[in-house]
């Protein structure tokens, strides 16, 4: 059993430039709803800030691998985590995102890992259980063809990291009902607790 591991936290994409107030990942990773435009990268940082605060409160060391607002290149996020993991302290990589689809009917939560069976799958399995326990009324998307619920892909942050890595697709930012939850302070607070619960469990595995 490994103890005292850190969490490498990745807020996907970019945020809002504090000077120009422009969304730095535009026109990607954003969606124009009827009365407002939702920016995924901004949401990722709001959620990430809450999750990191909750983890820190519980005594978990968190190493951010993404910039406060710049869209840090994927290779650099991976490099930061790998170097820290190799030379300073081992960790778990968690990447916060929200999904998108061409139809606004798609909705729900999912976790992604790299192809094949690794320690990442074990953490993802527990993540599904914890999310379902805390958000029993939410739509939870699963891909059960290989016997476990997580989706698999060769995303750079999942296949090039040297440590267990999972990527959260925290609802759909193209679905207005999901977006209302993503903007809800109560959901954000509870979601931060969910991520901290999972982090607390994962660092001892």
C-alpha beads as a LAMMPS data file, in Angstrom:
LAMMPS data file: protein, C-alpha beads

205 atoms
204 bonds

1 atom types
1 bond types

-500.0 500.0 xlo xhi
-500.0 500.0 ylo yhi
-500.0 500.0 zlo zhi

Masses

1 110.0

Atoms # bond

1 1 1 0.000 0.000 0.000
2 1 1 1.360 3.405 -0.997
3 1 1 0.831 6.371 1.310
4 1 1 1.401 10.112 1.239
5 1 1 0.935 10.435 -2.507
6 1 1 -0.040 13.790 -3.968
7 1 1 -2.797 14.756 -6.390
8 1 1 -1.765 16.314 -9.696
9 1 1 -4.807 18.451 -10.531
10 1 1 -5.491 19.509 -14.106
11 1 1 -8.114 22.130 -14.966
12 1 1 -8.775 21.382 -18.642
13 1 1 -8.255 23.992 -21.388
14 1 1 -7.845 27.698 -20.620
15 1 1 -9.698 30.307 -18.601
16 1 1 -10.402 34.029 -18.791
17 1 1 -7.549 36.466 -19.348
18 1 1 -7.704 38.756 -16.287
19 1 1 -6.738 41.826 -18.356
20 1 1 -8.665 41.424 -21.599
21 1 1 -11.500 39.391 -20.010
22 1 1 -11.410 37.168 -23.088
23 1 1 -11.804 33.392 -23.001
24 1 1 -8.403 32.169 -24.160
25 1 1 -9.646 28.848 -25.625
26 1 1 -12.287 30.525 -27.837
27 1 1 -13.897 29.553 -30.138
28 1 1 -13.397 26.011 -28.817
29 1 1 -14.719 24.542 -25.580
30 1 1 -17.605 27.004 -25.295
31 1 1 -21.288 26.895 -26.161
32 1 1 -23.849 29.613 -26.824
33 1 1 -27.072 28.849 -25.006
34 1 1 -30.218 30.943 -25.440
35 1 1 -29.405 33.587 -22.820
36 1 1 -25.688 33.103 -22.117
37 1 1 -22.430 31.550 -23.280
38 1 1 -20.841 28.819 -21.211
39 1 1 -17.040 28.500 -21.115
40 1 1 -15.833 25.047 -20.155
41 1 1 -12.305 26.111 -19.186
42 1 1 -13.648 28.782 -16.826
43 1 1 -15.919 26.213 -15.183
44 1 1 -13.018 23.794 -14.853
45 1 1 -11.116 26.388 -12.834
46 1 1 -14.060 27.255 -10.605
47 1 1 -14.594 23.582 -9.823
48 1 1 -10.858 22.967 -9.548
49 1 1 -10.414 25.772 -7.043
50 1 1 -13.192 24.334 -4.869
51 1 1 -11.828 20.776 -5.134
52 1 1 -8.257 21.803 -4.349
53 1 1 -9.463 23.784 -1.324
54 1 1 -11.421 20.768 -0.048
55 1 1 -8.479 18.410 -0.580
56 1 1 -6.074 20.805 1.104
57 1 1 -8.431 21.133 4.065
58 1 1 -8.198 17.363 4.470
59 1 1 -4.409 17.417 4.480
60 1 1 -3.945 16.216 0.886
61 1 1 -1.075 17.795 -1.037
62 1 1 -2.232 19.058 -4.426
63 1 1 0.119 20.006 -7.270
64 1 1 -1.665 22.049 -9.976
65 1 1 -0.397 21.272 -13.486
66 1 1 -2.497 23.889 -15.296
67 1 1 -2.159 27.679 -15.277
68 1 1 -4.646 29.944 -13.502
69 1 1 -6.028 31.031 -16.872
70 1 1 -3.625 30.246 -19.729
71 1 1 -4.276 27.115 -21.805
72 1 1 -1.202 25.161 -20.694
73 1 1 -0.046 22.798 -23.497
74 1 1 -0.860 19.166 -22.785
75 1 1 2.789 18.134 -23.030
76 1 1 3.687 20.632 -20.304
77 1 1 0.924 19.424 -17.969
78 1 1 2.187 15.865 -18.405
79 1 1 5.826 16.954 -18.003
80 1 1 5.143 18.756 -14.712
81 1 1 3.362 15.732 -13.257
82 1 1 5.963 13.218 -14.481
83 1 1 8.920 15.219 -13.177
84 1 1 7.315 15.774 -9.783
85 1 1 6.244 12.129 -9.590
86 1 1 9.710 10.891 -10.528
87 1 1 11.900 13.168 -8.414
88 1 1 9.807 14.531 -5.555
89 1 1 6.705 12.539 -4.654
90 1 1 4.469 9.993 -6.371
91 1 1 0.915 10.984 -7.168
92 1 1 -2.428 10.501 -8.897
93 1 1 -3.441 12.600 -11.931
94 1 1 -6.982 14.036 -12.012
95 1 1 -8.216 16.085 -14.970
96 1 1 -11.451 18.111 -14.758
97 1 1 -13.579 18.615 -17.887
98 1 1 -17.177 18.726 -19.090
99 1 1 -18.385 17.049 -22.255
100 1 1 -20.008 18.413 -25.422
101 1 1 -22.142 16.964 -28.204
102 1 1 -23.784 18.169 -31.407
103 1 1 -27.227 17.676 -29.859
104 1 1 -28.147 19.380 -26.620
105 1 1 -29.979 16.253 -25.463
106 1 1 -26.755 14.484 -24.436
107 1 1 -26.155 14.720 -20.694
108 1 1 -24.506 13.027 -17.743
109 1 1 -21.264 12.239 -15.907
110 1 1 -18.459 9.892 -16.967
111 1 1 -14.849 8.999 -16.151
112 1 1 -12.179 8.209 -18.748
113 1 1 -8.975 6.182 -18.452
114 1 1 -6.332 4.897 -20.856
115 1 1 -6.991 1.650 -22.784
116 1 1 -6.409 -1.609 -20.917
117 1 1 -6.574 -2.557 -17.273
118 1 1 -4.421 -0.456 -14.952
119 1 1 -4.586 1.102 -11.493
120 1 1 -6.432 3.982 -13.170
121 1 1 -9.389 1.638 -13.757
122 1 1 -9.486 0.735 -10.063
123 1 1 -9.661 4.431 -9.142
124 1 1 -12.271 5.112 -11.841
125 1 1 -14.437 2.243 -10.534
126 1 1 -14.397 3.779 -7.065
127 1 1 -15.078 7.193 -8.592
128 1 1 -18.254 5.907 -10.217
129 1 1 -19.419 4.403 -6.929
130 1 1 -18.711 7.596 -4.990
131 1 1 -20.372 9.849 -7.574
132 1 1 -23.457 7.648 -7.713
133 1 1 -23.679 7.646 -3.921
134 1 1 -23.473 11.449 -3.694
135 1 1 -25.477 12.257 -6.857
136 1 1 -27.959 9.405 -7.112
137 1 1 -30.369 11.428 -9.263
138 1 1 -27.821 12.384 -11.923
139 1 1 -27.405 10.644 -15.274
140 1 1 -24.264 8.498 -15.102
141 1 1 -22.771 7.282 -18.386
142 1 1 -20.960 3.952 -18.424
143 1 1 -19.144 1.921 -21.057
144 1 1 -19.409 -1.670 -19.849
145 1 1 -18.094 -3.577 -22.882
146 1 1 -14.810 -4.453 -21.141
147 1 1 -16.369 -5.253 -17.788
148 1 1 -15.877 -1.922 -16.006
149 1 1 -17.796 1.365 -16.253
150 1 1 -15.136 3.819 -17.426
151 1 1 -14.653 5.038 -20.979
152 1 1 -11.228 4.586 -22.545
153 1 1 -9.199 6.775 -24.904
154 1 1 -5.626 7.635 -25.741
155 1 1 -5.838 11.195 -24.411
156 1 1 -2.316 12.514 -23.806
157 1 1 -2.891 13.173 -20.109
158 1 1 -4.032 9.558 -19.709
159 1 1 -1.417 7.662 -21.731
160 1 1 1.746 9.772 -21.296
161 1 1 1.544 10.259 -17.535
162 1 1 3.699 7.909 -15.448
163 1 1 1.130 7.637 -12.661
164 1 1 -2.516 6.494 -12.471
165 1 1 -4.592 9.093 -14.331
166 1 1 -8.321 9.699 -14.718
167 1 1 -10.295 12.330 -16.588
168 1 1 -13.710 13.518 -15.412
169 1 1 -16.371 14.501 -17.934
170 1 1 -18.446 16.403 -15.408
171 1 1 -21.823 16.620 -17.200
172 1 1 -22.368 18.275 -20.630
173 1 1 -21.838 21.985 -21.213
174 1 1 -23.994 21.726 -24.346
175 1 1 -26.994 20.647 -22.263
176 1 1 -28.736 23.568 -20.544
177 1 1 -30.051 21.424 -17.694
178 1 1 -26.550 20.113 -16.980
179 1 1 -25.111 23.627 -17.249
180 1 1 -27.481 24.915 -14.580
181 1 1 -26.033 22.295 -12.248
182 1 1 -22.474 23.165 -13.238
183 1 1 -23.220 26.783 -12.277
184 1 1 -24.996 25.858 -9.038
185 1 1 -22.851 26.615 -5.926
186 1 1 -24.437 23.673 -4.105
187 1 1 -23.517 21.226 -6.879
188 1 1 -19.995 22.657 -7.080
189 1 1 -19.526 22.283 -3.311
190 1 1 -20.784 18.698 -3.295
191 1 1 -18.777 17.823 -6.415
192 1 1 -15.627 19.186 -4.764
193 1 1 -16.319 16.923 -1.785
194 1 1 -16.776 13.981 -4.164
195 1 1 -13.397 14.622 -5.799
196 1 1 -11.765 15.017 -2.393
197 1 1 -13.352 11.759 -1.210
198 1 1 -11.934 9.970 -4.229
199 1 1 -8.528 11.606 -3.839
200 1 1 -8.422 10.671 -0.160
201 1 1 -9.117 7.045 -1.065
202 1 1 -6.818 6.913 -4.109
203 1 1 -3.638 8.196 -2.459
204 1 1 -3.590 5.221 -0.087
205 1 1 -3.978 2.549 -2.759

Bonds

1 1 1 2
2 1 2 3
3 1 3 4
4 1 4 5
5 1 5 6
6 1 6 7
7 1 7 8
8 1 8 9
9 1 9 10
10 1 10 11
11 1 11 12
12 1 12 13
13 1 13 14
14 1 14 15
15 1 15 16
16 1 16 17
17 1 17 18
18 1 18 19
19 1 19 20
20 1 20 21
21 1 21 22
22 1 22 23
23 1 23 24
24 1 24 25
25 1 25 26
26 1 26 27
27 1 27 28
28 1 28 29
29 1 29 30
30 1 30 31
31 1 31 32
32 1 32 33
33 1 33 34
34 1 34 35
35 1 35 36
36 1 36 37
37 1 37 38
38 1 38 39
39 1 39 40
40 1 40 41
41 1 41 42
42 1 42 43
43 1 43 44
44 1 44 45
45 1 45 46
46 1 46 47
47 1 47 48
48 1 48 49
49 1 49 50
50 1 50 51
51 1 51 52
52 1 52 53
53 1 53 54
54 1 54 55
55 1 55 56
56 1 56 57
57 1 57 58
58 1 58 59
59 1 59 60
60 1 60 61
61 1 61 62
62 1 62 63
63 1 63 64
64 1 64 65
65 1 65 66
66 1 66 67
67 1 67 68
68 1 68 69
69 1 69 70
70 1 70 71
71 1 71 72
72 1 72 73
73 1 73 74
74 1 74 75
75 1 75 76
76 1 76 77
77 1 77 78
78 1 78 79
79 1 79 80
80 1 80 81
81 1 81 82
82 1 82 83
83 1 83 84
84 1 84 85
85 1 85 86
86 1 86 87
87 1 87 88
88 1 88 89
89 1 89 90
90 1 90 91
91 1 91 92
92 1 92 93
93 1 93 94
94 1 94 95
95 1 95 96
96 1 96 97
97 1 97 98
98 1 98 99
99 1 99 100
100 1 100 101
101 1 101 102
102 1 102 103
103 1 103 104
104 1 104 105
105 1 105 106
106 1 106 107
107 1 107 108
108 1 108 109
109 1 109 110
110 1 110 111
111 1 111 112
112 1 112 113
113 1 113 114
114 1 114 115
115 1 115 116
116 1 116 117
117 1 117 118
118 1 118 119
119 1 119 120
120 1 120 121
121 1 121 122
122 1 122 123
123 1 123 124
124 1 124 125
125 1 125 126
126 1 126 127
127 1 127 128
128 1 128 129
129 1 129 130
130 1 130 131
131 1 131 132
132 1 132 133
133 1 133 134
134 1 134 135
135 1 135 136
136 1 136 137
137 1 137 138
138 1 138 139
139 1 139 140
140 1 140 141
141 1 141 142
142 1 142 143
143 1 143 144
144 1 144 145
145 1 145 146
146 1 146 147
147 1 147 148
148 1 148 149
149 1 149 150
150 1 150 151
151 1 151 152
152 1 152 153
153 1 153 154
154 1 154 155
155 1 155 156
156 1 156 157
157 1 157 158
158 1 158 159
159 1 159 160
160 1 160 161
161 1 161 162
162 1 162 163
163 1 163 164
164 1 164 165
165 1 165 166
166 1 166 167
167 1 167 168
168 1 168 169
169 1 169 170
170 1 170 171
171 1 171 172
172 1 172 173
173 1 173 174
174 1 174 175
175 1 175 176
176 1 176 177
177 1 177 178
178 1 178 179
179 1 179 180
180 1 180 181
181 1 181 182
182 1 182 183
183 1 183 184
184 1 184 185
185 1 185 186
186 1 186 187
187 1 187 188
188 1 188 189
189 1 189 190
190 1 190 191
191 1 191 192
192 1 192 193
193 1 193 194
194 1 194 195
195 1 195 196
196 1 196 197
197 1 197 198
198 1 198 199
199 1 199 200
200 1 200 201
201 1 201 202
202 1 202 203
203 1 203 204
204 1 204 205
